[in-house]
């Protein structure tokens, strides 16, 4: 997904970067781009604020899809996707958001439009999603973002 690639480029990390590396890179970039360091002009300070906002957003997004983060909540994820029904779903720009009956919400990235069409037309969307979506695409919990944000 373009968003994932762009965030990795911004933080200058690769696909295999671990949380410790992400944290180190994030802290280093924030030291460089912290708005308080740009007191000489209002324009420079505003530019630094924008850059730091992008850095923070990229860091939080990459942490949310990092393997270590996903491994910490894999039991909860498997329980939700295996036992809970799908209440609703929405699709926009190759991001599929699925709402479950236990009030969990997960985003799946880089889902092709054809897979989304098949989900819509499936006799059992839950069964189709278990077979073709839940373990096939990069995902993150939207609930955790709200709770920790």
PyMOL CGO cylinders between C-alpha atoms (Angstrom):
from pymol import cmd
from pymol.cgo import CYLINDER

trace = [
    CYLINDER, 0.00, 0.00, 0.00, 1.22, 3.45, -0.86, 0.3, 1, 1, 1, 1, 1, 1,
    CYLINDER, 1.22, 3.45, -0.86, 0.58, 4.71, 2.67, 0.3, 1, 1, 1, 1, 1, 1,
    CYLINDER, 0.58, 4.71, 2.67, 2.77, 2.01, 4.21, 0.3, 1, 1, 1, 1, 1, 1,
    CYLINDER, 2.77, 2.01, 4.21, 5.55, 2.59, 1.67, 0.3, 1, 1, 1, 1, 1, 1,
    CYLINDER, 5.55, 2.59, 1.67, 5.41, 6.36, 2.16, 0.3, 1, 1, 1, 1, 1, 1,
    CYLINDER, 5.41, 6.36, 2.16, 5.57, 6.06, 5.94, 0.3, 1, 1, 1, 1, 1, 1,
    CYLINDER, 5.57, 6.06, 5.94, 8.53, 3.69, 5.74, 0.3, 1, 1, 1, 1, 1, 1,
    CYLINDER, 8.53, 3.69, 5.74, 10.33, 6.14, 3.42, 0.3, 1, 1, 1, 1, 1, 1,
    CYLINDER, 10.33, 6.14, 3.42, 9.59, 9.04, 5.77, 0.3, 1, 1, 1, 1, 1, 1,
    CYLINDER, 9.59, 9.04, 5.77, 11.07, 7.18, 8.73, 0.3, 1, 1, 1, 1, 1, 1,
    CYLINDER, 11.07, 7.18, 8.73, 13.77, 5.61, 6.55, 0.3, 1, 1, 1, 1, 1, 1,
    CYLINDER, 13.77, 5.61, 6.55, 13.02, 2.07, 7.75, 0.3, 1, 1, 1, 1, 1, 1,
    CYLINDER, 13.02, 2.07, 7.75, 12.38, -1.12, 5.83, 0.3, 1, 1, 1, 1, 1, 1,
    CYLINDER, 12.38, -1.12, 5.83, 9.71, -3.80, 5.96, 0.3, 1, 1, 1, 1, 1, 1,
    CYLINDER, 9.71, -3.80, 5.96, 11.66, -5.89, 8.49, 0.3, 1, 1, 1, 1, 1, 1,
    CYLINDER, 11.66, -5.89, 8.49, 12.32, -3.11, 11.00, 0.3, 1, 1, 1, 1, 1, 1,
    CYLINDER, 12.32, -3.11, 11.00, 11.58, -4.05, 14.58, 0.3, 1, 1, 1, 1, 1, 1,
    CYLINDER, 11.58, -4.05, 14.58, 9.86, -1.89, 17.19, 0.3, 1, 1, 1, 1, 1, 1,
    CYLINDER, 9.86, -1.89, 17.19, 13.14, -0.93, 18.86, 0.3, 1, 1, 1, 1, 1, 1,
    CYLINDER, 13.14, -0.93, 18.86, 14.51, 0.39, 15.55, 0.3, 1, 1, 1, 1, 1, 1,
    CYLINDER, 14.51, 0.39, 15.55, 11.28, 2.25, 14.81, 0.3, 1, 1, 1, 1, 1, 1,
    CYLINDER, 11.28, 2.25, 14.81, 11.41, 3.89, 18.22, 0.3, 1, 1, 1, 1, 1, 1,
    CYLINDER, 11.41, 3.89, 18.22, 15.06, 4.93, 17.80, 0.3, 1, 1, 1, 1, 1, 1,
    CYLINDER, 15.06, 4.93, 17.80, 14.46, 6.39, 14.34, 0.3, 1, 1, 1, 1, 1, 1,
    CYLINDER, 14.46, 6.39, 14.34, 11.31, 8.16, 15.54, 0.3, 1, 1, 1, 1, 1, 1,
    CYLINDER, 11.31, 8.16, 15.54, 13.07, 9.77, 18.51, 0.3, 1, 1, 1, 1, 1, 1,
    CYLINDER, 13.07, 9.77, 18.51, 15.96, 10.87, 16.33, 0.3, 1, 1, 1, 1, 1, 1,
    CYLINDER, 15.96, 10.87, 16.33, 13.66, 12.47, 13.76, 0.3, 1, 1, 1, 1, 1, 1,
    CYLINDER, 13.66, 12.47, 13.76, 11.60, 14.17, 16.45, 0.3, 1, 1, 1, 1, 1, 1,
    CYLINDER, 11.60, 14.17, 16.45, 14.77, 15.67, 17.96, 0.3, 1, 1, 1, 1, 1, 1,
    CYLINDER, 14.77, 15.67, 17.96, 15.64, 17.04, 14.53, 0.3, 1, 1, 1, 1, 1, 1,
    CYLINDER, 15.64, 17.04, 14.53, 12.15, 18.29, 13.63, 0.3, 1, 1, 1, 1, 1, 1,
    CYLINDER, 12.15, 18.29, 13.63, 10.77, 19.41, 16.98, 0.3, 1, 1, 1, 1, 1, 1,
    CYLINDER, 10.77, 19.41, 16.98, 9.06, 22.80, 16.47, 0.3, 1, 1, 1, 1, 1, 1,
    CYLINDER, 9.06, 22.80, 16.47, 10.76, 24.31, 19.53, 0.3, 1, 1, 1, 1, 1, 1,
    CYLINDER, 10.76, 24.31, 19.53, 14.08, 24.11, 17.69, 0.3, 1, 1, 1, 1, 1, 1,
    CYLINDER, 14.08, 24.11, 17.69, 12.80, 26.50, 15.01, 0.3, 1, 1, 1, 1, 1, 1,
    CYLINDER, 12.80, 26.50, 15.01, 12.30, 29.76, 16.87, 0.3, 1, 1, 1, 1, 1, 1,
    CYLINDER, 12.30, 29.76, 16.87, 14.00, 32.03, 14.31, 0.3, 1, 1, 1, 1, 1, 1,
    CYLINDER, 14.00, 32.03, 14.31, 10.97, 32.31, 12.04, 0.3, 1, 1, 1, 1, 1, 1,
    CYLINDER, 10.97, 32.31, 12.04, 7.28, 31.55, 12.20, 0.3, 1, 1, 1, 1, 1, 1,
    CYLINDER, 7.28, 31.55, 12.20, 7.42, 29.88, 8.78, 0.3, 1, 1, 1, 1, 1, 1,
    CYLINDER, 7.42, 29.88, 8.78, 10.18, 27.49, 9.82, 0.3, 1, 1, 1, 1, 1, 1,
    CYLINDER, 10.18, 27.49, 9.82, 8.29, 26.65, 13.01, 0.3, 1, 1, 1, 1, 1, 1,
    CYLINDER, 8.29, 26.65, 13.01, 5.09, 25.92, 11.07, 0.3, 1, 1, 1, 1, 1, 1,
    CYLINDER, 5.09, 25.92, 11.07, 7.00, 23.73, 8.61, 0.3, 1, 1, 1, 1, 1, 1,
    CYLINDER, 7.00, 23.73, 8.61, 8.57, 21.83, 11.52, 0.3, 1, 1, 1, 1, 1, 1,
    CYLINDER, 8.57, 21.83, 11.52, 5.14, 21.37, 13.12, 0.3, 1, 1, 1, 1, 1, 1,
    CYLINDER, 5.14, 21.37, 13.12, 3.80, 19.86, 9.90, 0.3, 1, 1, 1, 1, 1, 1,
    CYLINDER, 3.80, 19.86, 9.90, 6.81, 17.61, 9.47, 0.3, 1, 1, 1, 1, 1, 1,
    CYLINDER, 6.81, 17.61, 9.47, 6.64, 16.43, 13.09, 0.3, 1, 1, 1, 1, 1, 1,
    CYLINDER, 6.64, 16.43, 13.09, 2.91, 15.67, 12.71, 0.3, 1, 1, 1, 1, 1, 1,
    CYLINDER, 2.91, 15.67, 12.71, 3.69, 13.47, 9.70, 0.3, 1, 1, 1, 1, 1, 1,
    CYLINDER, 3.69, 13.47, 9.70, 6.49, 11.74, 11.61, 0.3, 1, 1, 1, 1, 1, 1,
    CYLINDER, 6.49, 11.74, 11.61, 4.22, 11.04, 14.59, 0.3, 1, 1, 1, 1, 1, 1,
    CYLINDER, 4.22, 11.04, 14.59, 1.44, 9.72, 12.33, 0.3, 1, 1, 1, 1, 1, 1,
    CYLINDER, 1.44, 9.72, 12.33, 3.88, 7.48, 10.43, 0.3, 1, 1, 1, 1, 1, 1,
    CYLINDER, 3.88, 7.48, 10.43, 5.40, 6.12, 13.63, 0.3, 1, 1, 1, 1, 1, 1,
    CYLINDER, 5.40, 6.12, 13.63, 2.04, 5.25, 15.22, 0.3, 1, 1, 1, 1, 1, 1,
    CYLINDER, 2.04, 5.25, 15.22, 0.80, 3.65, 12.00, 0.3, 1, 1, 1, 1, 1, 1,
    CYLINDER, 0.80, 3.65, 12.00, 3.92, 1.52, 11.53, 0.3, 1, 1, 1, 1, 1, 1,
    CYLINDER, 3.92, 1.52, 11.53, 3.86, 0.47, 15.19, 0.3, 1, 1, 1, 1, 1, 1,
    CYLINDER, 3.86, 0.47, 15.19, 0.22, -0.61, 14.80, 0.3, 1, 1, 1, 1, 1, 1,
    CYLINDER, 0.22, -0.61, 14.80, 1.07, -2.98, 11.92, 0.3, 1, 1, 1, 1, 1, 1,
    CYLINDER, 1.07, -2.98, 11.92, 4.43, -4.18, 13.25, 0.3, 1, 1, 1, 1, 1, 1,
    CYLINDER, 4.43, -4.18, 13.25, 4.71, -7.95, 13.72, 0.3, 1, 1, 1, 1, 1, 1,
    CYLINDER, 4.71, -7.95, 13.72, 5.54, -7.55, 17.43, 0.3, 1, 1, 1, 1, 1, 1,
    CYLINDER, 5.54, -7.55, 17.43, 2.37, -5.50, 17.98, 0.3, 1, 1, 1, 1, 1, 1,
    CYLINDER, 2.37, -5.50, 17.98, 0.23, -7.98, 16.07, 0.3, 1, 1, 1, 1, 1, 1,
    CYLINDER, 0.23, -7.98, 16.07, 1.76, -10.94, 17.92, 0.3, 1, 1, 1, 1, 1, 1,
    CYLINDER, 1.76, -10.94, 17.92, 0.82, -9.37, 21.27, 0.3, 1, 1, 1, 1, 1, 1,
    CYLINDER, 0.82, -9.37, 21.27, -2.85, -9.37, 20.32, 0.3, 1, 1, 1, 1, 1, 1,
    CYLINDER, -2.85, -9.37, 20.32, -3.00, -12.46, 18.07, 0.3, 1, 1, 1, 1, 1, 1,
    CYLINDER, -3.00, -12.46, 18.07, -5.14, -14.45, 20.51, 0.3, 1, 1, 1, 1, 1, 1,
    CYLINDER, -5.14, -14.45, 20.51, -7.74, -11.67, 20.69, 0.3, 1, 1, 1, 1, 1, 1,
    CYLINDER, -7.74, -11.67, 20.69, -7.63, -11.27, 16.89, 0.3, 1, 1, 1, 1, 1, 1,
    CYLINDER, -7.63, -11.27, 16.89, -8.08, -15.00, 16.27, 0.3, 1, 1, 1, 1, 1, 1,
    CYLINDER, -8.08, -15.00, 16.27, -10.95, -15.11, 18.75, 0.3, 1, 1, 1, 1, 1, 1,
    CYLINDER, -10.95, -15.11, 18.75, -12.69, -12.19, 17.07, 0.3, 1, 1, 1, 1, 1, 1,
    CYLINDER, -12.69, -12.19, 17.07, -12.20, -13.40, 13.49, 0.3, 1, 1, 1, 1, 1, 1,
    CYLINDER, -12.20, -13.40, 13.49, -12.98, -17.01, 14.37, 0.3, 1, 1, 1, 1, 1, 1,
    CYLINDER, -12.98, -17.01, 14.37, -16.04, -16.68, 16.58, 0.3, 1, 1, 1, 1, 1, 1,
    CYLINDER, -16.04, -16.68, 16.58, -17.63, -13.27, 16.03, 0.3, 1, 1, 1, 1, 1, 1,
    CYLINDER, -17.63, -13.27, 16.03, -19.90, -12.38, 13.16, 0.3, 1, 1, 1, 1, 1, 1,
    CYLINDER, -19.90, -12.38, 13.16, -19.44, -9.46, 10.83, 0.3, 1, 1, 1, 1, 1, 1,
    CYLINDER, -19.44, -9.46, 10.83, -21.82, -6.58, 11.52, 0.3, 1, 1, 1, 1, 1, 1,
    CYLINDER, -21.82, -6.58, 11.52, -20.75, -4.34, 8.65, 0.3, 1, 1, 1, 1, 1, 1,
    CYLINDER, -20.75, -4.34, 8.65, -17.86, -3.46, 6.40, 0.3, 1, 1, 1, 1, 1, 1,
    CYLINDER, -17.86, -3.46, 6.40, -16.76, -0.55, 4.24, 0.3, 1, 1, 1, 1, 1, 1,
    CYLINDER, -16.76, -0.55, 4.24, -14.20, -0.23, 1.47, 0.3, 1, 1, 1, 1, 1, 1,
    CYLINDER, -14.20, -0.23, 1.47, -12.27, 2.82, 0.36, 0.3, 1, 1, 1, 1, 1, 1,
    CYLINDER, -12.27, 2.82, 0.36, -8.99, 3.10, -1.55, 0.3, 1, 1, 1, 1, 1, 1,
    CYLINDER, -8.99, 3.10, -1.55, -8.05, -0.56, -1.07, 0.3, 1, 1, 1, 1, 1, 1,
    CYLINDER, -8.05, -0.56, -1.07, -8.67, -0.37, 2.68, 0.3, 1, 1, 1, 1, 1, 1,
    CYLINDER, -8.67, -0.37, 2.68, -11.35, -2.71, 3.96, 0.3, 1, 1, 1, 1, 1, 1,
    CYLINDER, -11.35, -2.71, 3.96, -12.74, -1.90, 7.39, 0.3, 1, 1, 1, 1, 1, 1,
    CYLINDER, -12.74, -1.90, 7.39, -14.68, -4.72, 9.08, 0.3, 1, 1, 1, 1, 1, 1,
    CYLINDER, -14.68, -4.72, 9.08, -16.95, -4.22, 12.09, 0.3, 1, 1, 1, 1, 1, 1,
    CYLINDER, -16.95, -4.22, 12.09, -17.49, -7.31, 14.26, 0.3, 1, 1, 1, 1, 1, 1,
    CYLINDER, -17.49, -7.31, 14.26, -20.29, -8.25, 16.68, 0.3, 1, 1, 1, 1, 1, 1,
    CYLINDER, -20.29, -8.25, 16.68, -17.92, -7.93, 19.68, 0.3, 1, 1, 1, 1, 1, 1,
    CYLINDER, -17.92, -7.93, 19.68, -17.47, -4.20, 18.84, 0.3, 1, 1, 1, 1, 1, 1,
    CYLINDER, -17.47, -4.20, 18.84, -14.00, -4.82, 17.36, 0.3, 1, 1, 1, 1, 1, 1,
    CYLINDER, -14.00, -4.82, 17.36, -13.03, -3.01, 14.18, 0.3, 1, 1, 1, 1, 1, 1,
    CYLINDER, -13.03, -3.01, 14.18, -10.11, -4.00, 11.97, 0.3, 1, 1, 1, 1, 1, 1,
    CYLINDER, -10.11, -4.00, 11.97, -8.65, -2.37, 8.87, 0.3, 1, 1, 1, 1, 1, 1,
    CYLINDER, -8.65, -2.37, 8.87, -7.17, -4.53, 6.11, 0.3, 1, 1, 1, 1, 1, 1,
    CYLINDER, -7.17, -4.53, 6.11, -4.77, -2.90, 3.65, 0.3, 1, 1, 1, 1, 1, 1,
    CYLINDER, -4.77, -2.90, 3.65, -4.19, -3.49, -0.07, 0.3, 1, 1, 1, 1, 1, 1,
    CYLINDER, -4.19, -3.49, -0.07, -7.40, -5.46, -0.52, 0.3, 1, 1, 1, 1, 1, 1,
    CYLINDER, -7.40, -5.46, -0.52, -8.12, -5.60, -4.27, 0.3, 1, 1, 1, 1, 1, 1,
    CYLINDER, -8.12, -5.60, -4.27, -11.50, -4.38, -5.44, 0.3, 1, 1, 1, 1, 1, 1,
    CYLINDER, -11.50, -4.38, -5.44, -12.23, -7.85, -6.87, 0.3, 1, 1, 1, 1, 1, 1,
    CYLINDER, -12.23, -7.85, -6.87, -11.82, -9.45, -3.42, 0.3, 1, 1, 1, 1, 1, 1,
    CYLINDER, -11.82, -9.45, -3.42, -14.18, -6.83, -1.99, 0.3, 1, 1, 1, 1, 1, 1,
    CYLINDER, -14.18, -6.83, -1.99, -16.74, -7.63, -4.71, 0.3, 1, 1, 1, 1, 1, 1,
    CYLINDER, -16.74, -7.63, -4.71, -16.50, -11.32, -3.86, 0.3, 1, 1, 1, 1, 1, 1,
    CYLINDER, -16.50, -11.32, -3.86, -17.03, -10.50, -0.18, 0.3, 1, 1, 1, 1, 1, 1,
    CYLINDER, -17.03, -10.50, -0.18, -20.17, -8.53, -1.02, 0.3, 1, 1, 1, 1, 1, 1,
    CYLINDER, -20.17, -8.53, -1.02, -21.54, -11.32, -3.19, 0.3, 1, 1, 1, 1, 1, 1,
    CYLINDER, -21.54, -11.32, -3.19, -20.59, -14.20, -0.87, 0.3, 1, 1, 1, 1, 1, 1,
    CYLINDER, -20.59, -14.20, -0.87, -23.37, -16.34, 0.59, 0.3, 1, 1, 1, 1, 1, 1,
    CYLINDER, -23.37, -16.34, 0.59, -21.51, -16.18, 3.90, 0.3, 1, 1, 1, 1, 1, 1,
    CYLINDER, -21.51, -16.18, 3.90, -19.31, -13.06, 4.19, 0.3, 1, 1, 1, 1, 1, 1,
    CYLINDER, -19.31, -13.06, 4.19, -17.83, -14.36, 7.46, 0.3, 1, 1, 1, 1, 1, 1,
    CYLINDER, -17.83, -14.36, 7.46, -16.72, -17.63, 5.90, 0.3, 1, 1, 1, 1, 1, 1,
    CYLINDER, -16.72, -17.63, 5.90, -15.36, -15.85, 2.82, 0.3, 1, 1, 1, 1, 1, 1,
    CYLINDER, -15.36, -15.85, 2.82, -13.43, -13.38, 5.00, 0.3, 1, 1, 1, 1, 1, 1,
    CYLINDER, -13.43, -13.38, 5.00, -11.97, -16.18, 7.15, 0.3, 1, 1, 1, 1, 1, 1,
    CYLINDER, -11.97, -16.18, 7.15, -10.73, -17.95, 4.03, 0.3, 1, 1, 1, 1, 1, 1,
    CYLINDER, -10.73, -17.95, 4.03, -9.58, -15.02, 1.90, 0.3, 1, 1, 1, 1, 1, 1,
    CYLINDER, -9.58, -15.02, 1.90, -9.07, -11.87, 3.98, 0.3, 1, 1, 1, 1, 1, 1,
    CYLINDER, -9.07, -11.87, 3.98, -8.31, -12.31, 7.68, 0.3, 1, 1, 1, 1, 1, 1,
    CYLINDER, -8.31, -12.31, 7.68, -4.94, -14.01, 7.24, 0.3, 1, 1, 1, 1, 1, 1,
    CYLINDER, -4.94, -14.01, 7.24, -4.02, -12.65, 3.82, 0.3, 1, 1, 1, 1, 1, 1,
    CYLINDER, -4.02, -12.65, 3.82, -3.65, -8.90, 4.27, 0.3, 1, 1, 1, 1, 1, 1,
    CYLINDER, -3.65, -8.90, 4.27, -1.83, -6.49, 6.56, 0.3, 1, 1, 1, 1, 1, 1,
    CYLINDER, -1.83, -6.49, 6.56, -4.26, -5.41, 9.25, 0.3, 1, 1, 1, 1, 1, 1,
    CYLINDER, -4.26, -5.41, 9.25, -4.54, -3.32, 12.39, 0.3, 1, 1, 1, 1, 1, 1,
    CYLINDER, -4.54, -3.32, 12.39, -7.07, -2.87, 15.14, 0.3, 1, 1, 1, 1, 1, 1,
    CYLINDER, -7.07, -2.87, 15.14, -8.95, 0.41, 14.98, 0.3, 1, 1, 1, 1, 1, 1,
    CYLINDER, -8.95, 0.41, 14.98, -10.22, -0.06, 18.58, 0.3, 1, 1, 1, 1, 1, 1,
    CYLINDER, -10.22, -0.06, 18.58, -6.69, -0.04, 20.00, 0.3, 1, 1, 1, 1, 1, 1,
    CYLINDER, -6.69, -0.04, 20.00, -5.92, 3.18, 18.15, 0.3, 1, 1, 1, 1, 1, 1,
    CYLINDER, -5.92, 3.18, 18.15, -8.88, 4.91, 19.76, 0.3, 1, 1, 1, 1, 1, 1,
    CYLINDER, -8.88, 4.91, 19.76, -8.16, 3.44, 23.18, 0.3, 1, 1, 1, 1, 1, 1,
    CYLINDER, -8.16, 3.44, 23.18, -4.47, 4.31, 23.14, 0.3, 1, 1, 1, 1, 1, 1,
    CYLINDER, -4.47, 4.31, 23.14, -4.74, 7.53, 21.12, 0.3, 1, 1, 1, 1, 1, 1,
]
cmd.load_cgo(trace, "trace")
